[in-house]
Structures are given as structure tokens and as C-alpha cells.
Amino acid sequence: MNTDNLLLTTAYFPPIPYFSAINQAQHIYIEQYENFGKQSYRNRCEIMTANGTIPLSIPVAKANSKTLIKDLKIVYTTNWQKLHFKSIESAYKNSPYYEYYIDDIIPFFEKKEIFLLDLNNTITATISKLLKLKKNILYTPHYIPEGTPNYTDLRTAIHPKASHRNPQIEFPSHPYRQTFNDRFPFTPHLSILDLIFCCGPEAKEKL
């Protein structure tokens, strides 16, 4: 993988491969001029619970084909922040490093950001700091067309659905002890929260 210029979508508590890619890259660009894509990591993450893997999705304002991701607003008609936090707490409160990191995560469920892009990028910056990834993450100045030279384009390669991914780009999994390993086999590509709460300071070594 060419790691000079990495192109990513915005993502909500991104999956582990997202940060694996960031860890390898020199320059990281978050696409802000794309149209919103449904059922993607842009407004969704996946965590492991006592009942298996579940998605947590942020409700967003109704978008049309011309709505840019940078303009997409979060909707607060339901108390999704409370629901997401309770789900995360239930899933990880008994993990080894939950108490160590949860104070860094709580603010994302208290402040009501207007735009999805702002929330996601604040999350990515905070997680990068916790992982000690000293990277400069930038916004794209305009839309970067698919196939643009000198970019590693992972905008579709990192996706919840395997059918949407680029089969030529693989992200090797580095197994670690997950919270419910007595109930379920190792599950790769969960939200970075899973790795941080389970592995703590050793999380970066698993990227």
C-alpha cells in the first residue's frame, strides 16, 4: 500500500483497520466533499456485546444526492447519545482498560455537535492521541476523484459490508483477548473502542 497520501471517509469511532491505515500513512486526508453514503462507517460503528456484535448508528438529517458530508447535520430527536453510551458501558465496563479510558470518551456523549464531520474528526483526533499516533490529519480541499494518482484511496475499502470493499486491499487481523471471548470467537474489524478497552497501552501494537 502506498502510504504517502491516504484518502479516507469520515467515520464514527472507526474500525480498527481505519487506524491501521492511519498508522502506516505519511499524510492523511478525510474526504469532506463526497456525498453521504448510507450503511457505512460514516455514522456507524460496531461493538461486541454479551449478545454479539451490534451496530451503533447516529441519526442524521435527511440527505439528498447533492448533500455533501461536510454539511450533514446530526439529529437529536431521540436521545441516541445516552443509548450509545449505555451500550458501550454494558459491553466494556468489565474490560481491562475501561476505567482507564472512559473519561476521554464520555465528552462525545455530552456535547451536541451540529455536524457529523466535526464530531467524527474530534473522535479520530482523540483516539489518535490515546494510541500515540502522531499524525497530521487534514480535510480534502475539494473532491478527490477515484483513481487520482498518488493517493491510496480507502474510501470504499473500509466498509461494514464485504460486498462494498475492494478485494485487492486486505487488512490483516492481529487477535487479542476480547471481553466476551468465552462466548464468541475472535471478531476482527470492530470499532477501535474494542481494541482500546481490551488492550490499553498495547493497542498500537495490534494495528
N, CA, C and O of each residue as an XYZ file, in Angstrom:
828
protein
N       0.849     -1.202      0.000
C       0.000      0.000      0.000
C       0.879      1.244      0.000
O       1.773      1.392      0.833
N       0.604      2.146     -0.959
C       1.311      3.422     -0.998
C       0.835      4.269      0.177
O      -0.338      4.632      0.258
N       1.753      4.578      1.080
C       1.348      5.257      2.306
C       1.670      6.752      2.294
O       1.615      7.402      3.338
N       2.006      7.303      1.124
C       2.326      8.735      1.078
C       1.086      9.583      1.353
O       1.081     10.408      2.266
N       0.038      9.374      0.558
C      -1.203     10.141      0.708
C      -2.366      9.175      0.875
O      -2.723      8.450     -0.053
N      -2.945      9.173      2.056
C      -4.050      8.259      2.375
C      -5.360      9.018      2.330
O      -5.482     10.103      2.899
N      -6.341      8.440      1.650
C      -7.649      9.072      1.495
C      -8.707      8.215      2.187
O      -8.901      7.050      1.840
N      -9.390      8.807      3.174
C     -10.385      8.103      3.966
C     -11.706      8.867      4.004
O     -11.738     10.076      3.774
N     -12.786      8.159      4.295
C     -14.045      8.825      4.616
C     -13.987      9.226      6.088
O     -13.126      8.758      6.833
N     -14.891     10.078      6.492
C     -15.069     10.310      7.918
C     -15.711      9.070      8.518
O     -16.379      8.317      7.810
N     -15.514      8.842      9.836
C     -16.069      7.636     10.461
C     -16.321      7.875     11.942
O     -15.601      8.622     12.604
N     -17.360      7.223     12.442
C     -17.773      7.328     13.845
C     -17.123      6.199     14.637
O     -17.390      5.027     14.370
N     -16.273      6.535     15.606
C     -15.488      5.531     16.332
C     -15.035      4.461     15.344
O     -15.501      3.323     15.394
N     -14.128      4.831     14.449
C     -13.789      3.999     13.293
C     -13.339      2.581     13.659
O     -12.913      2.320     14.784
N     -13.444      1.673     12.682
C     -12.985      0.304     12.907
C     -11.461      0.249     12.987
O     -10.776      1.187     12.580
N     -10.952     -0.828     13.501
C      -9.509     -0.982     13.699
C      -8.721     -0.801     12.399
O      -7.687     -0.135     12.426
N      -9.159     -1.365     11.249
C      -8.386     -1.157     10.010
C      -8.191      0.319      9.646
O      -7.186      0.678      9.033
N      -9.131      1.156     10.014
C      -9.047      2.594      9.748
C      -7.797      3.173     10.410
O      -7.053      3.942      9.800
N      -7.583      2.789     11.668
C      -6.410      3.296     12.380
C      -5.139      2.551     11.993
O      -4.041      3.094     12.116
N      -5.277      1.318     11.528
C      -4.115      0.612     10.989
C      -3.579      1.356      9.770
O      -2.369      1.506      9.601
N      -4.499      1.818      8.922
C      -4.107      2.575      7.731
C      -3.469      3.910      8.117
O      -2.447      4.300      7.552
N      -4.074      4.607      9.080
C      -3.515      5.875      9.547
C      -2.109      5.670     10.107
O      -1.215      6.484      9.874
N      -1.926      4.592     10.835
C      -0.633      4.303     11.450
C       0.474      4.140     10.416
O       1.636      4.430     10.698
N       0.119      3.679      9.225
C       1.107      3.425      8.174
C       1.331      4.621      7.252
O       2.303      4.651      6.497
N       0.440      5.599      7.310
C       0.448      6.682      6.325
C       1.318      7.859      6.735
O       1.574      8.089      7.917
N       1.764      8.593      5.731
C       2.515      9.821      5.948
C       1.573     11.019      6.025
O       1.685     11.853      6.924
N       0.649     11.095      5.076
C      -0.295     12.212      5.008
C      -1.707     11.639      4.908
O      -1.981     10.804      4.045
N      -2.589     12.080      5.778
C      -3.950     11.548      5.827
C      -4.949     12.643      5.459
O      -4.916     13.747      6.002
N      -5.834     12.311      4.525
C      -6.868     13.256      4.103
C      -8.250     12.641      4.320
O      -8.514     11.521      3.882
N      -9.123     13.377      4.996
C     -10.507     12.963      5.179
C     -11.348     13.657      4.119
O     -11.371     14.885      4.038
N     -12.040     12.860      3.308
C     -12.856     13.418      2.233
C     -14.079     14.135      2.812
O     -14.917     13.521      3.473
N     -14.168     15.436      2.554
C     -15.309     16.202      3.069
C     -16.258     16.674      1.975
O     -17.294     17.272      2.266
N     -15.907     16.407      0.715
C     -16.742     16.865     -0.389
C     -17.472     15.724     -1.095
O     -18.021     15.909     -2.181
N     -17.475     14.547     -0.475
C     -18.238     13.436     -1.044
C     -19.698     13.550     -0.612
O     -20.036     14.296      0.308
N     -20.553     12.794     -1.297
C     -21.948     12.693     -0.883
C     -22.067     11.642      0.216
O     -21.289     10.689      0.263
N     -23.035     11.823      1.088
C     -23.214     10.906      2.205
C     -23.591      9.519      1.709
O     -24.466      9.372      0.856
N     -22.924      8.501      2.251
C     -23.231      7.119      1.910
C     -23.887      6.400      3.074
O     -23.327      6.360      4.170
N     -25.064      5.833      2.855
C     -25.780      5.142      3.919
C     -25.139      3.789      4.235
O     -24.398      3.234      3.423
N     -25.436      3.271      5.422
C     -24.962      1.965      5.881
C     -23.446      1.848      5.755
O     -22.922      0.826      5.311
N     -22.761      2.902      6.149
C     -21.304      2.908      6.129
C     -20.811      3.300      7.514
O     -21.607      3.551      8.418
N     -19.494      3.351      7.672
C     -18.923      3.740      8.956
C     -18.990      5.244      9.194
O     -18.578      5.719     10.252
N     -19.497      5.991      8.235
C     -19.548      7.443      8.397
C     -20.356      7.840      9.638
O     -19.976      8.759     10.363
N     -21.451      7.154      9.872
C     -22.268      7.469     11.046
C     -22.592      6.208     11.853
O     -23.623      6.129     12.520
N     -21.691      5.229     11.778
C     -21.962      3.940     12.419
C     -20.667      3.281     12.870
O     -19.635      3.374     12.206
N     -20.747      2.610     14.021
C     -19.632      1.777     14.476
C     -20.209      0.449     14.955
O     -21.419      0.321     15.140
N     -19.337     -0.533     15.155
C     -19.771     -1.851     15.601
C     -18.989     -2.254     16.844
O     -17.761     -2.169     16.872
N     -19.709     -2.693     17.869
C     -19.073     -3.115     19.110
C     -19.509     -4.539     19.453
O     -20.527     -5.024     18.961
N     -18.722     -5.198     20.303
C     -19.042     -6.547     20.742
C     -19.727     -6.495     22.099
O     -19.197     -5.918     23.049
N     -20.910     -7.102     22.186
C     -21.672     -7.122     23.425
C     -21.868     -8.565     23.880
O     -21.429     -9.504     23.216
N     -22.524     -8.725     25.005
C     -22.811    -10.067     25.526
C     -23.699    -10.861     24.574
O     -23.751    -12.089     24.646
N     -24.398    -10.156     23.680
C     -25.278    -10.814     22.709
C     -24.688    -10.852     21.306
O     -25.377    -11.193     20.344
N     -23.425    -10.505     21.195
C     -22.772    -10.492     19.893
C     -22.528     -9.085     19.383
O     -22.707     -8.109     20.112
N     -22.121     -8.985     18.133
C     -21.805     -7.693     17.528
C     -23.078     -6.904     17.234
O     -24.042     -7.438     16.686
N     -23.064     -5.620     17.609
C     -24.202     -4.755     17.296
C     -23.697     -3.444     16.689
O     -22.598     -2.999     17.018
N     -24.480     -2.826     15.813
C     -24.119     -1.510     15.277
C     -24.699     -0.399     16.139
O     -25.784     -0.536     16.703
N     -23.970      0.691     16.232
C     -24.470      1.920     16.849
C     -24.481      2.980     15.760
O     -23.433      3.305     15.201
N     -25.647      3.519     15.456
C     -25.771      4.466     14.342
C     -26.240      5.834     14.826
O     -27.154      5.934     15.644
N     -25.612      6.874     14.319
C     -26.010      8.242     14.613
C     -27.102      8.653     13.624
O     -26.895      8.553     12.415
N     -28.257      9.112     14.110
C     -29.276      9.618     13.182
C     -28.834     10.947     12.572
O     -28.333     11.831     13.268
N     -29.025     11.066     11.284
C     -28.618     12.289     10.595
C     -29.799     12.871      9.833
O     -30.773     12.179      9.538
N     -29.691     14.150      9.524
C     -30.752     14.833      8.777
C     -30.908     14.193      7.406
O     -29.943     13.699      6.823
N     -32.127     14.208      6.906
C     -32.392     13.602      5.605
C     -31.509     14.246      4.542
O     -31.478     15.466      4.383
N     -30.794     13.386      3.819
C     -29.861     13.891      2.808
C     -30.350     13.514      1.415
O     -30.992     12.481      1.230
N     -30.041     14.360      0.441
C     -30.332     14.015     -0.944
C     -29.025     13.743     -1.674
O     -27.956     13.745     -1.064
N     -29.107     13.513     -2.959
C     -27.933     13.105     -3.727
C     -26.861     14.189     -3.815
O     -25.726     13.925     -4.210
N     -27.238     15.412     -3.443
C     -26.272     16.511     -3.534
C     -25.742     16.952     -2.168
O     -24.957     17.896     -2.081
N     -26.172     16.270     -1.103
C     -25.727     16.657      0.239
C     -24.292     16.214      0.471
O     -23.981     15.024      0.410
N     -23.427     17.170      0.736
C     -22.027     16.859      0.991
C     -21.854     16.420      2.442
O     -22.572     16.881      3.328
N     -20.917     15.545      2.672
C     -20.687     15.033      4.026
C     -20.345     16.160      4.992
O     -20.683     16.082      6.174
N     -19.685     17.196      4.512
C     -19.303     18.306      5.393
C     -20.510     19.112      5.871
O     -20.424     19.848      6.854
N     -21.633     18.967      5.170
C     -22.841     19.720      5.512
C     -23.878     18.872      6.238
O     -24.952     19.367      6.582
N     -23.569     17.609      6.472
C     -24.554     16.701      7.054
C     -24.701     16.951      8.556
O     -23.720     16.939      9.300
N     -25.936     17.177      8.983
C     -26.201     17.509     10.383
C     -26.695     16.293     11.169
O     -27.370     15.414     10.633
N     -26.342     16.274     12.439
C     -26.791     15.230     13.352
C     -28.177     15.592     13.872
O     -28.478     16.763     14.099
N     -29.010     14.584     14.056
C     -30.366     14.780     14.570
C     -30.420     14.306     16.024
O     -29.888     13.248     16.359
N     -31.067     15.099     16.882
C     -31.151     14.772     18.307
C     -32.601     14.595     18.775
O     -32.902     14.820     19.947
N     -33.495     14.195     17.873
C     -34.884     13.984     18.271
C     -35.026     12.790     19.222
O     -35.972     12.727     20.007
N     -34.095     11.856     19.149
C     -34.023     10.761     20.123
C     -32.730     10.934     20.918
O     -31.783     11.565     20.448
N     -32.699     10.377     22.111
C     -31.502     10.504     22.952
C     -30.509      9.398     22.598
O     -30.193      8.535     23.418
N     -30.024      9.447     21.345
C     -29.111      8.403     20.882
C     -27.799      8.422     21.645
O     -27.161      7.380     21.794
N     -27.372      9.607     22.142
C     -26.116      9.677     22.884
C     -26.180      8.810     24.141
O     -25.240      8.077     24.449
N     -27.291      8.902     24.856
C     -27.467      8.091     26.067
C     -27.506      6.612     25.718
O     -26.905      5.789     26.409
N     -28.214      6.276     24.645
C     -28.327      4.879     24.241
C     -26.975      4.307     23.826
O     -26.634      3.181     24.187
N     -26.211      5.081     23.071
C     -24.893      4.616     22.645
C     -23.970      4.427     23.841
O     -23.262      3.424     23.942
N     -23.986      5.399     24.744
C     -23.101      5.292     25.904
C     -23.466      4.086     26.765
O     -22.584      3.360     27.223
N     -24.752      3.871     26.986
C     -25.183      2.735     27.797
C     -24.771      1.414     27.144
O     -24.393      0.468     27.835
N     -24.844      1.355     25.830
C     -24.431      0.146     25.114
C     -22.932     -0.094     25.268
O     -22.495     -1.222     25.496
N     -22.151      0.978     25.143
C     -20.697      0.865     25.295
C     -20.336      0.480     26.728
O     -19.467     -0.362     26.954
N     -21.010      1.102     27.686
C     -20.756      0.796     29.094
C     -21.075     -0.667     29.395
O     -20.293     -1.352     30.054
N     -22.211     -1.139     28.918
C     -22.608     -2.521     29.150
C     -21.624     -3.496     28.508
O     -21.307     -4.542     29.075
N     -21.150     -3.140     27.323
C     -20.248     -4.025     26.588
C     -18.850     -4.087     27.190
O     -18.219     -5.144     27.181
N     -18.361     -2.962     27.715
C     -16.935     -2.884     28.058
C     -16.618     -2.545     29.515
O     -15.447     -2.410     29.869
N     -17.627     -2.406     30.358
C     -17.340     -1.997     31.731
C     -16.451     -2.992     32.472
O     -15.782     -2.617     33.436
N     -16.432     -4.248     32.041
C     -15.586     -5.258     32.677
C     -14.302     -5.531     31.903
O     -13.553     -6.449     32.238
N     -14.054     -4.743     30.880
C     -12.804     -4.913     30.121
C     -11.649     -4.324     30.914
O     -11.864     -3.466     31.770
N     -10.422     -4.771     30.643
C      -9.278     -4.374     31.477
C      -9.012     -2.877     31.559
O      -8.556     -2.391     32.595
N      -9.289     -2.132     30.482
C      -8.879     -0.730     30.454
C     -10.053      0.245     30.319
O      -9.864      1.403     29.946
N     -11.249     -0.224     30.620
C     -12.417      0.649     30.512
C     -12.284      1.877     31.406
O     -12.457      3.003     30.941
N     -11.982      1.671     32.668
C     -11.871      2.787     33.613
C     -10.729      3.730     33.243
O     -10.773      4.921     33.551
N      -9.733      3.203     32.597
C      -8.561      3.999     32.236
C      -8.877      5.008     31.126
O      -8.334      6.113     31.104
N      -9.771      4.608     30.199
C     -10.022      5.445     29.021
C     -11.395      6.098     28.970
O     -11.602      7.014     28.175
N     -12.317      5.663     29.776
C     -13.701      6.116     29.598
C     -13.856      7.628     29.785
O     -14.721      8.233     29.151
N     -13.050      8.242     30.628
C     -13.168      9.696     30.824
C     -12.836     10.469     29.556
O     -13.302     11.594     29.375
N     -12.032      9.874     28.678
C     -11.713     10.524     27.399
C     -12.848     10.366     26.390
O     -12.945     11.120     25.422
N     -13.699      9.380     26.631
C     -14.778      9.068     25.684
C     -16.084      9.750     26.055
O     -16.863     10.113     25.174
N     -16.331      9.926     27.336
C     -17.606     10.479     27.822
C     -17.990     11.806     27.152
O     -19.161     11.969     26.809
N     -17.068     12.766     26.947
C     -17.469     14.055     26.359
C     -18.196     13.945     25.026
O     -18.990     14.823     24.687
N     -17.940     12.886     24.262
C     -18.606     12.734     22.965
C     -20.085     12.418     23.114
O     -20.844     12.518     22.150
N     -20.495     12.039     24.311
C     -21.901     11.724     24.557
C     -22.578     12.795     25.413
O     -23.705     12.620     25.874
N     -21.874     13.894     25.613
C     -22.424     15.019     26.378
C     -22.602     16.263     25.506
O     -23.634     16.932     25.572
N     -21.608     16.562     24.702
C     -21.699     17.730     23.830
C     -22.507     17.390     22.581
O     -22.353     16.307     22.017
N     -23.351     18.294     22.157
C     -24.167     18.083     20.968
C     -23.559     18.826     19.785
O     -23.865     19.994     19.547
N     -22.703     18.142     19.055
C     -22.132     18.721     17.841
C     -23.226     18.878     16.792
O     -24.160     18.078     16.740
N     -23.112     19.888     15.971
C     -24.107     20.113     14.920
C     -23.836     19.220     13.720
O     -24.750     18.595     13.182
N     -22.585     19.164     13.307
C     -22.229     18.445     12.078
C     -21.537     17.114     12.381
O     -20.695     17.024     13.275
N     -21.909     16.093     11.623
C     -21.317     14.774     11.789
C     -19.805     14.808     11.586
O     -19.060     14.164     12.325
N     -19.358     15.554     10.593
C     -17.926     15.619     10.295
C     -17.130     16.153     11.481
O     -16.042     15.659     11.776
N     -17.670     17.157     12.155
C     -16.962     17.730     13.306
C     -16.863     16.720     14.444
O     -15.810     16.589     15.067
N     -17.947     16.010     14.718
C     -17.923     15.002     15.773
C     -16.906     13.907     15.446
O     -16.069     13.554     16.277
N     -16.989     13.385     14.245
C     -16.108     12.288     13.865
C     -14.639     12.668     13.904
O     -13.802     11.889     14.360
N     -14.329     13.853     13.431
C     -12.922     14.230     13.400
C     -12.373     14.523     14.788
O     -11.187     14.314     15.041
N     -13.214     15.001     15.683
C     -12.786     15.165     17.073
C     -12.524     13.806     17.711
O     -11.554     13.630     18.449
N     -13.399     12.849     17.418
C     -13.195     11.481     17.907
C     -11.890     10.901     17.367
O     -11.096     10.341     18.123
N     -11.673     11.034     16.072
C     -10.462     10.479     15.457
C      -9.206     11.104     16.044
O      -8.216     10.412     16.281
N      -9.245     12.410     16.277
C      -8.086     13.087     16.874
C      -7.832     12.589     18.296
O      -6.683     12.377     18.682
N      -8.893     12.403     19.072
C      -8.745     11.923     20.451
C      -8.213     10.504     20.489
O      -7.307     10.199     21.265
N      -8.772      9.629     19.652
C      -8.307      8.238     19.620
C      -6.861      8.166     19.143
O      -6.078      7.369     19.660
N      -6.505      8.983     18.174
C      -5.118      9.009     17.688
C      -4.162      9.391     18.813
O      -3.064      8.844     18.922
N      -4.585     10.325     19.638
C      -3.767     10.741     20.778
C      -3.636      9.608     21.789
O      -2.548      9.371     22.313
N      -4.733      8.907     22.069
C      -4.692      7.794     23.007
C      -3.784      6.669     22.500
O      -3.125      5.983     23.281
N      -3.767      6.498     21.181
C      -2.924      5.465     20.570
C      -1.493      5.937     20.334
O      -0.628      5.170     19.911
N      -1.265      7.224     20.620
C       0.048      7.830     20.396
C       0.452      7.778     18.921
O       1.598      7.494     18.574
N      -0.532      8.063     18.074
C      -0.282      8.196     16.637
C      -0.087      9.683     16.341
O      -1.049     10.450     16.317
N       1.124     10.068     16.123
C       1.422     11.477     15.883
C       1.273     11.780     14.398
O       2.253     11.833     13.655
N       0.028     11.976     13.983
C      -0.285     12.175     12.575
C      -1.011     13.500     12.373
O      -1.759     13.956     13.238
N      -0.777     14.099     11.229
C      -1.477     15.320     10.855
C      -2.610     14.940      9.909
O      -2.376     14.620      8.743
N      -3.837     14.977     10.418
C      -4.993     14.574      9.627
C      -5.682     15.812      9.080
O      -6.086     16.691      9.841
N      -5.817     15.882      7.762
C      -6.325     17.061      7.073
C      -7.645     16.758      6.366
O      -7.991     15.598      6.144
N      -8.374     17.817      6.015
C      -9.542     17.696      5.164
C      -9.103     17.833      3.700
O      -8.125     18.517      3.398
N      -9.839     17.174      2.798
C      -9.577     17.395      1.378
C     -10.026     18.805      1.001
O     -11.069     19.257      1.473
N      -9.257     19.518      0.154
C      -9.645     20.871     -0.253
C     -10.757     20.886     -1.298
O     -11.381     21.919     -1.537
N     -10.999     19.723     -1.921
C     -12.051     19.550     -2.924
C     -12.253     18.046     -3.070
O     -11.533     17.257     -2.458
N     -13.228     17.651     -3.875
C     -13.454     16.215     -4.042
C     -12.300     15.588     -4.821
O     -11.896     16.096     -5.867
N     -11.778     14.487     -4.302
C     -10.703     13.762     -4.975
C     -11.320     12.622     -5.774
O     -11.830     11.677     -5.172
N     -11.295     12.671     -7.102
C     -11.923     11.613     -7.904
C     -11.250     10.264     -7.687
O     -10.052     10.188     -7.414
N     -12.037      9.206     -7.813
C     -11.491      7.857     -7.709
C     -10.449      7.632     -8.791
O     -10.651      8.022     -9.941
N      -9.343      7.010     -8.433
C      -8.274      6.753     -9.393
C      -7.264      7.871     -9.514
O      -6.361      7.794    -10.348
N      -7.393      8.920     -8.698
C      -6.425     10.017     -8.735
C      -5.037      9.492     -8.359
O      -4.890      8.848     -7.320
N      -4.013      9.755     -9.187
C      -2.670      9.254     -8.895
C      -2.139      9.770     -7.560
O      -2.525     10.834     -7.077
N      -1.242      8.974     -6.988
C      -0.517      9.339     -5.756
C      -1.381      9.327     -4.501
O      -0.976      9.864     -3.470
N      -2.567      8.721     -4.572
C      -3.415      8.558     -3.395
C      -3.708      7.071     -3.180
O      -3.973      6.336     -4.131
N      -3.656      6.646     -1.937
C      -4.206      5.348     -1.562
C      -5.632      5.598     -1.115
O      -5.865      6.135     -0.033
N      -6.579      5.211     -1.943
C      -7.980      5.537     -1.727
C      -8.669      4.393     -0.986
O      -8.929      3.338     -1.564
N      -8.958      4.608      0.287
C      -9.637      3.587      1.096
C     -11.069      3.997      1.434
O     -11.653      3.496      2.395
N     -11.629      4.903      0.645
C     -12.969      5.401      0.945
C     -14.030      4.304      0.854
O     -15.030      4.355      1.570
N     -13.827      3.323     -0.011
C     -14.775      2.208     -0.086
C     -14.176      0.914      0.446
O     -14.906     -0.038      0.721
N     -12.870      0.870      0.591
C     -12.222     -0.368      1.042
C     -12.539     -0.686      2.493
O     -12.562     -1.855      2.877
N     -12.787      0.338      3.308
C     -13.138      0.125      4.712
C     -14.643      0.345      4.843
O     -15.114      1.481      4.902
N     -15.387     -0.755      4.888
C     -16.851     -0.685      4.840
C     -17.442     -1.842      5.630
O     -16.865     -2.929      5.634
N     -18.589     -1.641      6.306
C     -19.198     -2.736      7.074
C     -19.559     -3.954      6.233
O     -19.500     -5.083      6.719
N     -19.932     -3.733      4.980
C     -20.342     -4.833      4.113
C     -19.187     -5.275      3.220
O     -18.586     -4.465      2.514
N     -18.889     -6.572      3.262
C     -17.777     -7.106      2.471
C     -17.976     -6.867      0.976
O     -17.009     -6.697      0.233
N     -19.235     -6.856      0.542
C     -19.517     -6.684     -0.883
C     -19.117     -5.308     -1.395
O     -18.942     -5.121     -2.599
N     -18.971     -4.339     -0.489
C     -18.595     -2.989     -0.886
C     -17.077     -2.777     -0.889
O     -16.591     -1.781     -1.426
N     -16.338     -3.698     -0.298
C     -14.904     -3.495     -0.121
C     -14.123     -3.824     -1.382
O     -14.607     -4.532     -2.265
N     -12.919     -3.304     -1.449
C     -12.008     -3.617     -2.543
C     -11.280     -4.910     -2.199
O     -10.483     -4.928     -1.260
N     -11.534     -6.000     -2.938
C     -10.927     -7.284     -2.583
C      -9.405     -7.291     -2.696
O      -8.746     -8.174     -2.149
N      -8.845     -6.307     -3.406
C      -7.392     -6.239     -3.563
C      -6.709     -5.601     -2.355
O      -5.483     -5.627     -2.248
N      -7.499     -5.031     -1.448
C      -6.931     -4.396     -0.257
C      -7.384     -5.169      0.971
O      -8.579     -5.236      1.262
N      -6.442     -5.748      1.684
C      -6.759     -6.530      2.862
C      -6.114     -5.908      4.095
O      -5.055     -5.285      4.020
N      -6.778     -6.094      5.226
C      -6.254     -5.606      6.493
C      -6.072     -6.795      7.427
O      -7.051     -7.308      7.970
N      -4.841     -7.237      7.620
C      -4.620     -8.407      8.476
C      -5.071     -8.142      9.906
O      -4.895     -7.045     10.437
N      -5.655     -9.168     10.517
C      -6.113     -9.047     11.894
C      -5.035     -9.561     12.842
O      -4.365    -10.553     12.556
N      -4.877     -8.887     13.952
C      -3.942     -9.309     14.991
C      -4.783     -9.645     16.219
O      -5.138     -8.748     16.984
N      -5.103    -10.913     16.416
C      -6.018    -11.297     17.505
C      -5.554    -10.824     18.878
O      -4.359    -10.740     19.161
N      -6.517    -10.525     19.701
C      -6.273    -10.130     21.083
C      -7.427    -10.672     21.917
O      -8.435    -11.118     21.369
N      -7.285    -10.635     23.213
C      -8.322    -11.178     24.093
C      -9.480    -10.187     24.189
O      -9.324     -9.097     24.740
N     -10.638    -10.565     23.654
C     -11.816     -9.712     23.687
C     -12.662    -10.017     24.919
O     -12.535    -11.079     25.529
N     -13.516     -9.080     25.269
C     -14.269     -9.160     26.519
C     -15.123    -10.421     26.627
O     -15.211    -11.019     27.699
N     -15.752    -10.827     25.525
C     -16.634    -11.989     25.563
C     -16.038    -13.160     24.784
O     -16.741    -13.858     24.053
N     -14.722    -13.364     24.954
C     -14.040    -14.430     24.229
C     -14.504    -15.818     24.663
O     -14.267    -16.800     23.959
N     -15.166    -15.902     25.826
C     -15.690    -17.197     26.266
C     -17.001    -17.551     25.552
O     -17.451    -18.696     25.608
N     -17.609    -16.564     24.881
C     -18.883    -16.796     24.189
C     -18.740    -16.796     22.673
O     -19.443    -17.524     21.970
N     -17.819    -15.968     22.177
C     -17.703    -15.793     20.735
C     -16.253    -15.941     20.284
O     -15.333    -15.612     21.034
N     -16.046    -16.433     19.064
C     -14.685    -16.467     18.522
C     -14.176    -15.048     18.298
O     -14.959    -14.098     18.290
N     -12.878    -14.906     18.119
C     -12.312    -13.576     17.888
C     -13.003    -12.908     16.703
O     -13.145    -13.503     15.635
N     -13.428    -11.671     16.907
C     -14.130    -10.908     15.873
C     -13.269     -9.730     15.445
O     -13.071     -8.804     16.232
N     -12.751     -9.736     14.220
C     -11.893     -8.638     13.761
C     -12.706     -7.433     13.306
O     -13.923     -7.508     13.137
N     -12.009     -6.331     13.114
C     -12.571     -5.137     12.467
C     -13.712     -4.482     13.230
O     -14.563     -3.824     12.630
N     -13.738     -4.655     14.546
C     -14.705     -3.925     15.356
C     -14.253     -2.476     15.513
O     -13.188     -2.093     15.028
N     -15.071     -1.677     16.192
C     -14.684     -0.303     16.494
C     -13.364     -0.286     17.262
O     -13.053     -1.210     18.013
N     -12.613      0.760     17.063
C     -11.355      0.942     17.787
C     -11.578      0.918     19.298
O     -10.648      0.630     20.051
N     -12.789      1.215     19.749
C     -13.095      1.157     21.178
C     -12.829     -0.235     21.739
O     -12.343     -0.373     22.861
N     -13.144     -1.258     20.964
C     -12.933     -2.628     21.418
C     -11.458     -2.874     21.698
O     -11.103     -3.436     22.735
N     -10.613     -2.462     20.790
C      -9.172     -2.664     20.945
C      -8.610     -1.858     22.104
O      -7.793     -2.366     22.872
N      -9.030     -0.625     22.238
C      -8.507      0.234     23.303
C      -8.913     -0.283     24.681
O      -8.079     -0.380     25.580
N     -10.187     -0.612     24.845
C     -10.645     -1.074     26.153
C     -10.065     -2.440     26.515
O      -9.881     -2.740     27.695
N      -9.781     -3.255     25.525
C      -9.257     -4.596     25.798
C      -7.742     -4.636     25.941
O      -7.214     -5.435     26.714
N      -7.043     -3.786     25.207
C      -5.575     -3.880     25.165
C      -4.848     -2.695     25.783
O      -3.661     -2.801     26.092
N      -5.520     -1.586     25.966
C      -4.898     -0.446     26.616
C      -3.640      0.033     25.913
O      -3.659      0.232     24.698
N      -2.534      0.227     26.652
C      -1.296      0.760     26.072
C      -0.703     -0.120     24.972
O       0.120      0.349     24.186
N      -1.109     -1.385     24.905
C      -0.592     -2.283     23.875
C      -1.432     -2.241     22.594
O      -1.134     -2.953     21.635
N      -2.466     -1.419     22.574
C      -3.368     -1.376     21.421
C      -2.633     -1.028     20.128
O      -2.919     -1.607     19.080
N      -1.707     -0.104     20.189
C      -0.996      0.325     18.977
C      -0.252     -0.824     18.329
O      -0.113     -0.862     17.106
N       0.229     -1.760     19.132
C       0.968     -2.900     18.588
C       0.075     -3.837     17.785
O       0.569     -4.645     17.000
N      -1.247     -3.732     17.978
C      -2.184     -4.594     17.259
C      -2.688     -3.980     15.962
O      -3.439     -4.616     15.222
N      -2.281     -2.760     15.687
C      -2.740     -2.107     14.453
C      -2.023     -2.684     13.242
O      -2.277     -2.259     12.115
